[in-house]
C-alpha cells in the first residue's frame, strides 16, 4: 500500500499567492517611495552636519582656521585655510541624489571655524553659512520631511526638524528664520 497524498502547492495556489503579493506590493509602493525620499533628505542633512562638526573639531584640534565649502547638492570639501590642505571631501552622490539644498544667507557656500571652534569670516571675506535647509521636490510637500542645519555665531551646530514643536529636542532654535520653519 502506498500513500498517494501529495504535499506542496498546486499551480493555482501558487498563482493566487503571487497575485496577492503583487497587490500588496502595489499598495505599499507609494509609502516606500516617500520613505526613500525622506531618507535621502536625512542622509544629505546628516552628511552636511557631520562635515560642519568635523570642520569645527579639526579647527580646534589643529588650532588653525578651517573652511567647509559646500559643492553642488550635499557634497562638501573641508580644508585648512592657510595651507589649502584638503582634510576630507564628501561627494554629493552619497545617498542623497534628490536632496534640494537652500543656504542662508543667499549666495553663501562656506563656513569657517577658528582655532577656538567659533564661526568666523571666510578667507575670501564672503558671509559664512548660518543655515541650511534640506528638502526634496521628488514627492509632494505634504509628504516631505525637511530638515535644517543651524550654525550659531559661537560655532554651535544643530540638526533640527522645523516640523516639531519648540519643546521637542529635535526642534530648531528660536532664531532660525521662517524659511526653515
TIRO-2110 file (N, C-alpha, C; in Angstrom, 1 decimal):
// TIRO-2110
0.8, -1.2, 0.0, N, 1, A
0.0, 0.0, 0.0, CA, 1, A
0.9, 1.2, 0.0, C, 1, A
0.6, 2.1, -0.9, N, 2, A
1.4, 3.4, -0.9, CA, 2, A
0.4, 4.5, -0.7, C, 2, A
0.9, 5.6, -0.1, N, 3, A
0.1, 6.8, 0.2, CA, 3, A
0.3, 7.7, -1.0, C, 3, A
-0.8, 8.0, -1.6, N, 4, A
-0.8, 8.9, -2.8, CA, 4, A
-1.0, 10.3, -2.4, C, 4, A
-1.1, 10.7, -1.2, N, 5, A
-1.4, 12.1, -0.9, CA, 5, A
-0.1, 12.9, -1.2, C, 5, A
-0.3, 14.0, -1.9, N, 6, A
0.8, 14.8, -2.3, CA, 6, A
0.9, 16.1, -1.4, C, 6, A
2.1, 16.5, -1.1, N, 7, A
2.3, 17.7, -0.3, CA, 7, A
2.9, 18.7, -1.2, C, 7, A
2.7, 20.0, -0.9, N, 8, A
3.2, 21.1, -1.8, CA, 8, A
2.1, 22.0, -2.2, C, 8, A
2.4, 22.8, -3.2, N, 9, A
1.4, 23.8, -3.7, CA, 9, A
1.0, 23.4, -5.1, C, 9, A
-0.3, 23.6, -5.4, N, 10, A
-0.7, 23.4, -6.8, CA, 10, A
-0.4, 24.7, -7.6, C, 10, A
-0.4, 24.6, -8.8, N, 11, A
-0.2, 25.8, -9.7, CA, 11, A
-1.2, 26.9, -9.4, C, 11, A
-2.4, 26.6, -9.2, N, 12, A
-3.4, 27.6, -8.9, CA, 12, A
-3.1, 28.3, -7.6, C, 12, A
-2.7, 27.5, -6.5, N, 13, A
-2.4, 28.2, -5.3, CA, 13, A
-1.2, 29.1, -5.4, C, 13, A
-0.2, 28.7, -6.1, N, 14, A
1.0, 29.5, -6.4, CA, 14, A
0.6, 30.8, -7.1, C, 14, A
-0.2, 30.7, -8.1, N, 15, A
-0.6, 31.9, -8.9, CA, 15, A
-1.4, 32.9, -8.0, C, 15, A
-2.3, 32.3, -7.1, N, 16, A
-3.0, 33.2, -6.2, CA, 16, A
-2.1, 33.9, -5.2, C, 16, A
-1.1, 33.2, -4.7, N, 17, A
-0.2, 33.8, -3.8, CA, 17, A
0.6, 34.9, -4.4, C, 17, A
1.0, 34.7, -5.7, N, 18, A
1.8, 35.7, -6.4, CA, 18, A
0.9, 36.9, -6.7, C, 18, A
-0.3, 36.7, -7.0, N, 19, A
-1.3, 37.8, -7.2, CA, 19, A
-1.5, 38.6, -6.0, C, 19, A
-1.7, 37.9, -4.8, N, 20, A
-1.9, 38.7, -3.6, CA, 20, A
-0.6, 39.4, -3.2, C, 20, A
0.6, 38.8, -3.4, N, 21, A
1.8, 39.5, -3.2, CA, 21, A
1.9, 40.8, -4.0, C, 21, A
1.6, 40.6, -5.3, N, 22, A
1.6, 41.8, -6.2, CA, 22, A
0.7, 42.9, -5.8, C, 22, A
-0.5, 42.6, -5.4, N, 23, A
-1.4, 43.6, -4.9, CA, 23, A
-0.9, 44.3, -3.7, C, 23, A
-0.3, 43.6, -2.8, N, 24, A
0.2, 44.2, -1.6, CA, 24, A
1.4, 45.1, -1.9, C, 24, A
2.2, 44.7, -2.8, N, 25, A
3.4, 45.5, -3.2, CA, 25, A
2.9, 46.8, -3.9, C, 25, A
1.9, 46.7, -4.7, N, 26, A
1.4, 47.9, -5.4, CA, 26, A
0.8, 48.9, -4.3, C, 26, A
0.2, 48.4, -3.3, N, 27, A
-0.4, 49.2, -2.3, CA, 27, A
0.8, 49.9, -1.4, C, 27, A
1.9, 49.2, -1.2, N, 28, A
3.0, 49.7, -0.4, CA, 28, A
3.9, 50.6, -1.2, C, 28, A
3.9, 50.6, -2.5, N, 29, A
4.9, 51.3, -3.3, CA, 29, A
4.9, 52.8, -3.0, C, 29, A
3.8, 53.5, -2.9, N, 30, A
3.8, 54.9, -2.7, CA, 30, A
4.5, 55.3, -1.3, C, 30, A
4.1, 54.5, -0.3, N, 31, A
4.7, 54.7, 1.0, CA, 31, A
6.2, 54.5, 1.0, C, 31, A
6.6, 53.4, 0.3, N, 32, A
8.0, 53.1, 0.2, CA, 32, A
8.8, 54.2, -0.5, C, 32, A
8.2, 54.8, -1.6, N, 33, A
8.8, 55.9, -2.3, CA, 33, A
9.0, 57.1, -1.4, C, 33, A
8.0, 57.5, -0.6, N, 34, A
8.1, 58.6, 0.3, CA, 34, A
9.2, 58.3, 1.3, C, 34, A
9.2, 57.1, 1.8, N, 35, A
10.3, 56.8, 2.8, CA, 35, A
11.7, 56.9, 2.2, C, 35, A
11.9, 56.5, 1.0, N, 36, A
13.2, 56.6, 0.3, CA, 36, A
13.6, 58.0, 0.2, C, 36, A
12.6, 58.9, -0.3, N, 37, A
13.0, 60.3, -0.5, CA, 37, A
13.3, 61.0, 0.8, C, 37, A
12.5, 60.7, 1.9, N, 38, A
12.8, 61.3, 3.2, CA, 38, A
14.1, 60.8, 3.8, C, 38, A
14.5, 59.6, 3.4, N, 39, A
15.8, 59.0, 3.9, CA, 39, A
16.9, 59.7, 3.2, C, 39, A
16.7, 60.1, 1.9, N, 40, A
17.7, 60.8, 1.2, CA, 40, A
17.9, 62.2, 1.8, C, 40, A
16.8, 62.9, 2.2, N, 41, A
16.9, 64.2, 2.8, CA, 41, A
17.7, 64.0, 4.1, C, 41, A
17.4, 63.0, 4.9, N, 42, A
18.1, 62.8, 6.2, CA, 42, A
19.6, 62.5, 5.9, C, 42, A
19.9, 61.7, 4.9, N, 43, A
21.3, 61.4, 4.6, CA, 43, A
22.0, 62.7, 4.2, C, 43, A
21.4, 63.5, 3.4, N, 44, A
22.1, 64.8, 3.0, CA, 44, A
22.3, 65.7, 4.2, C, 44, A
21.3, 65.8, 5.0, N, 45, A
21.4, 66.7, 6.2, CA, 45, A
22.4, 66.2, 7.2, C, 45, A
22.5, 64.9, 7.4, N, 46, A
23.5, 64.3, 8.3, CA, 46, A
24.9, 64.5, 7.7, C, 46, A
25.0, 64.3, 6.4, N, 47, A
26.3, 64.5, 5.8, CA, 47, A
26.8, 65.9, 5.9, C, 47, A
26.0, 66.9, 5.7, N, 48, A
26.4, 68.3, 5.8, CA, 48, A
26.7, 68.6, 7.3, C, 48, A
25.8, 68.1, 8.2, N, 49, A
26.0, 68.4, 9.6, CA, 49, A
27.3, 67.8, 10.1, C, 49, A
27.6, 66.5, 9.7, N, 50, A
28.8, 65.9, 10.1, CA, 50, A
30.1, 66.6, 9.6, C, 50, A
29.9, 67.1, 8.3, N, 51, A
31.0, 67.9, 7.8, CA, 51, A
31.3, 69.1, 8.6, C, 51, A
30.3, 69.8, 9.0, N, 52, A
30.5, 71.0, 9.8, CA, 52, A
31.1, 70.7, 11.2, C, 52, A
30.6, 69.6, 11.7, N, 53, A
31.2, 69.2, 13.0, CA, 53, A
32.7, 68.8, 12.9, C, 53, A
33.0, 68.2, 11.8, N, 54, A
34.4, 67.8, 11.5, CA, 54, A
35.2, 69.1, 11.3, C, 54, A
34.7, 70.1, 10.6, N, 55, A
35.4, 71.3, 10.4, CA, 55, A
35.7, 72.0, 11.7, C, 55, A
34.7, 72.1, 12.5, N, 56, A
34.9, 72.7, 13.8, CA, 56, A
35.9, 71.9, 14.7, C, 56, A
35.8, 70.6, 14.7, N, 57, A
36.7, 69.8, 15.5, CA, 57, A
38.1, 69.9, 15.0, C, 57, A
38.3, 69.9, 13.7, N, 58, A
39.7, 70.0, 13.2, CA, 58, A
40.3, 71.4, 13.4, C, 58, A
39.5, 72.4, 13.4, N, 59, A
40.0, 73.8, 13.7, CA, 59, A
40.5, 73.8, 15.1, C, 59, A
39.8, 73.2, 16.0, N, 60, A
40.2, 73.2, 17.4, CA, 60, A
41.4, 72.3, 17.6, C, 60, A
41.3, 71.1, 17.0, N, 61, A
42.4, 70.1, 17.2, CA, 61, A
43.8, 70.7, 16.6, C, 61, A
43.7, 71.3, 15.5, N, 62, A
44.9, 71.8, 14.8, CA, 62, A
45.2, 73.3, 15.2, C, 62, A
44.3, 73.9, 15.9, N, 63, A
44.4, 75.3, 16.2, CA, 63, A
44.7, 76.2, 15.0, C, 63, A
43.9, 75.9, 13.9, N, 64, A
44.0, 76.7, 12.7, CA, 64, A
42.6, 77.0, 12.2, C, 64, A
42.5, 77.9, 11.2, N, 65, A
41.2, 78.2, 10.6, CA, 65, A
40.9, 77.1, 9.6, C, 65, A
39.8, 76.5, 9.7, N, 66, A
39.3, 75.5, 8.7, CA, 66, A
38.1, 76.1, 8.0, C, 66, A
37.9, 75.6, 6.8, N, 67, A
36.8, 76.1, 5.9, CA, 67, A
36.1, 74.9, 5.3, C, 67, A
34.8, 74.8, 5.5, N, 68, A
34.0, 73.8, 4.8, CA, 68, A
33.2, 74.5, 3.7, C, 68, A
33.5, 74.0, 2.4, N, 69, A
32.8, 74.6, 1.3, CA, 69, A
31.8, 73.6, 0.7, C, 69, A
30.6, 74.0, 0.6, N, 70, A
29.6, 73.2, 0.0, CA, 70, A
29.7, 73.2, -1.5, C, 70, A
29.6, 72.0, -2.1, N, 71, A
29.6, 71.9, -3.5, CA, 71, A
28.2, 71.7, -4.0, C, 71, A
28.0, 71.3, -5.2, N, 72, A
26.6, 71.1, -5.7, CA, 72, A
26.0, 69.9, -4.8, C, 72, A
24.7, 70.1, -4.6, N, 73, A
24.0, 69.1, -3.8, CA, 73, A
24.5, 69.1, -2.4, C, 73, A
24.7, 68.0, -1.8, N, 74, A
25.1, 67.9, -0.4, CA, 74, A
26.6, 67.6, -0.3, C, 74, A
27.3, 67.7, -1.3, N, 75, A
28.8, 67.4, -1.3, CA, 75, A
29.5, 68.6, -0.6, C, 75, A
30.7, 68.3, -0.1, N, 76, A
31.5, 69.4, 0.5, CA, 76, A
32.9, 69.0, 0.5, C, 76, A
33.8, 70.0, 0.8, N, 77, A
35.2, 69.9, 0.9, CA, 77, A
35.7, 70.6, 2.1, C, 77, A
36.4, 70.0, 3.0, N, 78, A
37.0, 70.6, 4.2, CA, 78, A
38.5, 70.8, 4.0, C, 78, A
38.9, 72.0, 4.3, N, 79, A
40.4, 72.3, 4.1, CA, 79, A
40.9, 73.3, 5.1, C, 79, A
42.2, 73.3, 5.3, N, 80, A
42.8, 74.3, 6.1, CA, 80, A
43.0, 75.5, 5.3, C, 80, A
42.6, 76.7, 5.8, N, 81, A
42.6, 77.9, 5.1, CA, 81, A
44.0, 78.4, 4.7, C, 81, A
44.9, 78.4, 5.6, N, 82, A
46.2, 78.9, 5.4, CA, 82, A
47.0, 78.1, 4.4, C, 82, A
46.9, 76.8, 4.4, N, 83, A
47.8, 75.9, 3.5, CA, 83, A
47.0, 75.4, 2.3, C, 83, A
45.7, 75.4, 2.4, N, 84, A
44.9, 74.8, 1.3, CA, 84, A
44.8, 73.3, 1.4, C, 84, A
45.4, 72.7, 2.5, N, 85, A
45.4, 71.2, 2.6, CA, 85, A
43.9, 70.7, 2.8, C, 85, A
43.6, 69.8, 1.9, N, 86, A
42.3, 69.2, 2.0, CA, 86, A
42.3, 68.1, 3.0, C, 86, A
41.4, 68.3, 4.0, N, 87, A
41.3, 67.3, 5.1, CA, 87, A
40.3, 66.2, 4.7, C, 87, A
39.2, 66.5, 4.1, N, 88, A
38.2, 65.5, 3.8, CA, 88, A
37.2, 66.1, 2.8, C, 88, A
36.7, 65.2, 1.9, N, 89, A
35.6, 65.6, 1.0, CA, 89, A
34.5, 64.6, 1.1, C, 89, A
33.3, 65.0, 0.7, N, 90, A
32.1, 64.2, 0.6, CA, 90, A
31.5, 64.4, -0.7, C, 90, A
31.4, 63.4, -1.6, N, 91, A
30.7, 63.7, -2.9, CA, 91, A
29.2, 63.8, -2.6, C, 91, A
28.5, 64.5, -3.5, N, 92, A
27.0, 64.7, -3.3, CA, 92, A
26.3, 63.5, -3.7, C, 92, A
26.9, 62.5, -4.3, N, 93, A
26.2, 61.3, -4.8, CA, 93, A
26.0, 60.3, -3.7, C, 93, A
26.5, 60.5, -2.5, N, 94, A
26.4, 59.5, -1.4, CA, 94, A
25.1, 59.4, -0.8, C, 94, A
24.1, 58.8, -1.5, N, 95, A
22.8, 58.5, -0.9, CA, 95, A
21.8, 59.7, -0.8, C, 95, A
22.1, 60.8, -1.5, N, 96, A
21.2, 61.9, -1.4, CA, 96, A
21.0, 62.6, -2.7, C, 96, A
20.8, 61.9, -3.7, N, 97, A
20.7, 62.4, -5.1, CA, 97, A
19.5, 63.4, -5.3, C, 97, A
18.4, 63.2, -4.6, N, 98, A
17.3, 64.1, -4.8, CA, 98, A
17.1, 65.2, -3.8, C, 98, A
18.1, 65.4, -2.9, N, 99, A
18.0, 66.4, -1.9, CA, 99, A
18.2, 67.8, -2.5, C, 99, A
17.4, 68.7, -2.1, N, 100, A
17.4, 70.1, -2.5, CA, 100, A
18.0, 70.9, -1.4, C, 100, A
19.1, 71.6, -1.6, N, 101, A
19.8, 72.4, -0.5, CA, 101, A
19.5, 73.9, -0.7, C, 101, A
19.1, 74.6, 0.3, N, 102, A
18.9, 76.0, 0.3, CA, 102, A
19.8, 76.6, 1.4, C, 102, A
20.7, 77.5, 1.1, N, 103, A
21.6, 78.0, 2.1, CA, 103, A
21.3, 79.5, 2.4, C, 103, A
21.4, 79.8, 3.7, N, 104, A
21.3, 81.2, 4.1, CA, 104, A
22.6, 81.7, 4.7, C, 104, A
23.0, 82.9, 4.5, N, 105, A
22.5, 83.9, 3.6, CA, 105, A
22.6, 83.5, 2.2, C, 105, A
21.8, 84.1, 1.3, N, 106, A
21.8, 83.8, -0.1, CA, 106, A
23.2, 84.0, -0.6, C, 106, A
23.7, 83.0, -1.5, N, 107, A
25.0, 83.1, -2.1, CA, 107, A
26.1, 82.5, -1.2, C, 107, A
25.9, 82.3, 0.0, N, 108, A
26.9, 81.7, 0.9, CA, 108, A
27.2, 80.2, 0.5, C, 108, A
28.5, 79.9, 0.5, N, 109, A
28.8, 78.5, 0.2, CA, 109, A
29.8, 77.9, 1.2, C, 109, A
30.3, 78.8, 2.1, N, 110, A
31.4, 78.3, 3.0, CA, 110, A
31.0, 78.7, 4.5, C, 110, A
31.6, 77.8, 5.4, N, 111, A
31.6, 78.1, 6.8, CA, 111, A
33.0, 77.9, 7.3, C, 111, A
33.5, 78.9, 8.0, N, 112, A
34.9, 78.8, 8.5, CA, 112, A
34.9, 78.9, 10.0, C, 112, A
35.8, 78.1, 10.6, N, 113, A
35.9, 78.0, 12.1, CA, 113, A
37.3, 78.4, 12.5, C, 113, A
37.5, 79.1, 13.5, N, 114, A
38.8, 79.5, 14.0, CA, 114, A
39.3, 78.4, 15.0, C, 114, A
40.5, 78.6, 15.5, N, 115, A
41.1, 77.6, 16.4, CA, 115, A
40.3, 77.4, 17.7, C, 115, A
39.4, 78.3, 18.1, N, 116, A
38.6, 78.1, 19.3, CA, 116, A
37.3, 77.4, 18.9, C, 116, A
37.0, 77.1, 17.7, N, 117, A
35.8, 76.5, 17.2, CA, 117, A
34.6, 77.4, 17.0, C, 117, A
34.9, 78.7, 17.0, N, 118, A
33.9, 79.7, 16.7, CA, 118, A
33.8, 79.9, 15.2, C, 118, A
32.5, 80.2, 14.7, N, 119, A
32.4, 80.6, 13.3, CA, 119, A
33.0, 82.0, 13.1, C, 119, A
33.7, 82.1, 12.0, N, 120, A
34.4, 83.3, 11.7, CA, 120, A
34.2, 83.7, 10.2, C, 120, A
34.7, 84.8, 9.8, N, 121, A
34.6, 85.3, 8.4, CA, 121, A
35.4, 84.3, 7.5, C, 121, A
34.9, 84.1, 6.3, N, 122, A
35.6, 83.2, 5.4, CA, 122, A
36.9, 83.9, 4.9, C, 122, A
37.8, 83.1, 4.4, N, 123, A
39.0, 83.5, 3.8, CA, 123, A
38.9, 84.5, 2.7, C, 123, A
37.8, 84.4, 1.9, N, 124, A
37.5, 85.3, 0.8, CA, 124, A
36.6, 86.4, 1.2, C, 124, A
36.4, 86.6, 2.5, N, 125, A
35.6, 87.7, 3.0, CA, 125, A
34.1, 87.5, 2.7, C, 125, A
33.7, 86.4, 2.2, N, 126, A
32.2, 86.2, 2.0, CA, 126, A
31.5, 85.8, 3.3, C, 126, A
30.2, 86.0, 3.3, N, 127, A
29.5, 85.7, 4.5, CA, 127, A
29.4, 84.2, 4.8, C, 127, A
29.7, 83.8, 6.1, N, 128, A
29.6, 82.4, 6.4, CA, 128, A
28.2, 81.9, 6.4, C, 128, A
28.0, 80.6, 6.2, N, 129, A
26.7, 79.9, 6.2, CA, 129, A
26.2, 80.0, 7.6, C, 129, A
24.9, 80.4, 7.7, N, 130, A
24.2, 80.4, 9.0, CA, 130, A
23.2, 79.3, 9.1, C, 130, A
22.5, 79.0, 8.0, N, 131, A
21.5, 77.9, 8.0, CA, 131, A
21.5, 77.2, 6.6, C, 131, A
21.1, 75.9, 6.7, N, 132, A
21.0, 75.1, 5.5, CA, 132, A
19.7, 74.4, 5.6, C, 132, A
18.8, 74.5, 4.7, N, 133, A
17.6, 73.8, 4.6, CA, 133, A
17.7, 72.7, 3.6, C, 133, A
17.3, 71.5, 4.0, N, 134, A
17.4, 70.3, 3.1, CA, 134, A
16.0, 69.8, 2.9, C, 134, A
15.6, 69.6, 1.7, N, 135, A
14.3, 69.2, 1.3, CA, 135, A
14.4, 68.4, 0.1, C, 135, A
13.2, 67.9, -0.5, N, 136, A
13.2, 67.2, -1.7, CA, 136, A
12.0, 67.7, -2.5, C, 136, A
12.1, 67.7, -3.8, N, 137, A
11.0, 68.1, -4.7, CA, 137, A
10.5, 66.9, -5.4, C, 137, A
11.0, 65.7, -5.1, N, 138, A
10.6, 64.4, -5.7, CA, 138, A
9.3, 63.9, -5.3, C, 138, A
8.8, 64.4, -4.1, N, 139, A
7.5, 64.0, -3.6, CA, 139, A
6.7, 65.2, -3.2, C, 139, A
5.4, 65.1, -3.0, N, 140, A
4.6, 66.3, -2.6, CA, 140, A
5.1, 66.9, -1.3, C, 140, A
5.0, 68.2, -1.2, N, 141, A
5.5, 68.9, 0.0, CA, 141, A
4.9, 68.4, 1.3, C, 141, A
3.6, 67.9, 1.2, N, 142, A
2.9, 67.4, 2.4, CA, 142, A
3.6, 66.1, 2.9, C, 142, A
4.2, 65.4, 2.0, N, 143, A
4.9, 64.1, 2.4, CA, 143, A
6.3, 64.3, 2.8, C, 143, A
6.9, 65.4, 2.4, N, 144, A
8.3, 65.6, 2.6, CA, 144, A
8.7, 66.0, 4.0, C, 144, A
9.8, 65.5, 4.5, N, 145, A
10.2, 65.8, 5.9, CA, 145, A
11.5, 66.6, 5.7, C, 145, A
11.4, 67.9, 5.7, N, 146, A
12.5, 68.8, 5.5, CA, 146, A
13.3, 68.9, 6.8, C, 146, A
14.6, 69.1, 6.7, N, 147, A
15.4, 69.3, 7.9, CA, 147, A
16.3, 70.5, 7.7, C, 147, A
16.8, 71.0, 8.8, N, 148, A
17.6, 72.2, 8.8, CA, 148, A
18.9, 72.1, 9.6, C, 148, A
20.0, 72.6, 9.2, N, 149, A
21.2, 72.7, 9.9, CA, 149, A
21.4, 74.1, 10.3, C, 149, A
21.5, 74.4, 11.6, N, 150, A
21.7, 75.8, 12.1, CA, 150, A
23.1, 75.9, 12.6, C, 150, A
23.7, 77.0, 12.2, N, 151, A
25.1, 77.3, 12.6, CA, 151, A
25.1, 78.6, 13.4, C, 151, A
25.3, 78.4, 14.7, N, 152, A
25.3, 79.6, 15.6, CA, 152, A
26.6, 80.4, 15.6, C, 152, A
26.6, 81.6, 16.0, N, 153, A
27.7, 82.5, 16.0, CA, 153, A
28.9, 82.0, 16.8, C, 153, A
28.6, 81.2, 17.9, N, 154, A
29.6, 80.7, 18.7, CA, 154, A
30.2, 79.4, 18.1, C, 154, A
29.7, 79.0, 16.9, N, 155, A
30.1, 77.7, 16.3, CA, 155, A
29.3, 76.5, 16.7, C, 155, A
28.2, 76.8, 17.5, N, 156, A
27.4, 75.7, 17.8, CA, 156, A
26.5, 75.2, 16.6, C, 156, A
26.4, 73.9, 16.5, N, 157, A
25.7, 73.4, 15.3, CA, 157, A
24.5, 72.6, 15.8, C, 157, A
23.4, 72.6, 15.0, N, 158, A
22.2, 71.9, 15.4, CA, 158, A
21.5, 71.4, 14.1, C, 158, A
21.3, 70.1, 14.1, N, 159, A
20.5, 69.5, 13.0, CA, 159, A
19.1, 69.4, 13.6, C, 159, A
18.1, 70.1, 13.0, N, 160, A
16.8, 70.2, 13.6, CA, 160, A
15.7, 69.9, 12.6, C, 160, A
14.5, 69.7, 13.1, N, 161, A
13.3, 69.4, 12.3, CA, 161, A
12.4, 70.5, 12.6, C, 161, A
12.1, 71.4, 11.6, N, 162, A
11.2, 72.5, 11.8, CA, 162, A
9.8, 72.2, 12.0, C, 162, A
9.4, 70.9, 11.7, N, 163, A
8.0, 70.5, 11.9, CA, 163, A
7.6, 70.1, 13.3, C, 163, A
8.6, 70.0, 14.2, N, 164, A
8.3, 69.6, 15.6, CA, 164, A
8.1, 70.8, 16.4, C, 164, A
7.4, 70.7, 17.5, N, 165, A
7.1, 71.8, 18.4, CA, 165, A
8.3, 72.2, 19.2, C, 165, A
8.3, 73.4, 19.7, N, 166, A
9.5, 74.0, 20.4, CA, 166, A
10.0, 73.3, 21.6, C, 166, A
9.1, 72.5, 22.3, N, 167, A
9.5, 71.8, 23.5, CA, 167, A
10.3, 70.5, 23.1, C, 167, A
10.3, 70.1, 21.9, N, 168, A
10.9, 68.8, 21.5, CA, 168, A
12.4, 69.1, 21.3, C, 168, A
13.3, 68.1, 21.6, N, 169, A
14.7, 68.3, 21.5, CA, 169, A
15.2, 68.4, 20.0, C, 169, A
14.3, 67.9, 19.1, N, 170, A
14.6, 68.0, 17.7, CA, 170, A
14.2, 69.3, 17.0, C, 170, A
13.6, 70.2, 17.8, N, 171, A
13.1, 71.5, 17.3, CA, 171, A
14.3, 72.4, 16.9, C, 171, A
14.0, 73.3, 16.0, N, 172, A
15.0, 74.3, 15.6, CA, 172, A
15.1, 75.4, 16.6, C, 172, A
16.3, 76.0, 16.8, N, 173, A
16.4, 77.1, 17.7, CA, 173, A
15.4, 78.2, 17.3, C, 173, A
15.1, 79.0, 18.3, N, 174, A
14.1, 80.1, 18.1, CA, 174, A
14.6, 81.1, 17.1, C, 174, A
15.9, 81.3, 16.9, N, 175, A
16.5, 82.3, 16.0, CA, 175, A
16.5, 81.8, 14.5, C, 175, A
16.1, 80.6, 14.3, N, 176, A
16.1, 80.1, 12.9, CA, 176, A
14.9, 80.8, 12.1, C, 176, A
15.3, 81.4, 11.0, N, 177, A
14.2, 82.2, 10.3, CA, 177, A
13.1, 81.3, 9.8, C, 177, A
12.0, 81.9, 9.4, N, 178, A
10.8, 81.2, 9.0, CA, 178, A
11.0, 80.4, 7.7, C, 178, A
11.9, 80.7, 6.9, N, 179, A
12.1, 79.9, 5.7, CA, 179, A
12.4, 78.4, 6.0, C, 179, A
13.0, 78.2, 7.2, N, 180, A
13.4, 76.9, 7.6, CA, 180, A
12.4, 76.3, 8.6, C, 180, A
11.4, 77.0, 8.9, N, 181, A
10.4, 76.6, 9.9, CA, 181, A
9.2, 76.1, 9.2, C, 181, A
END
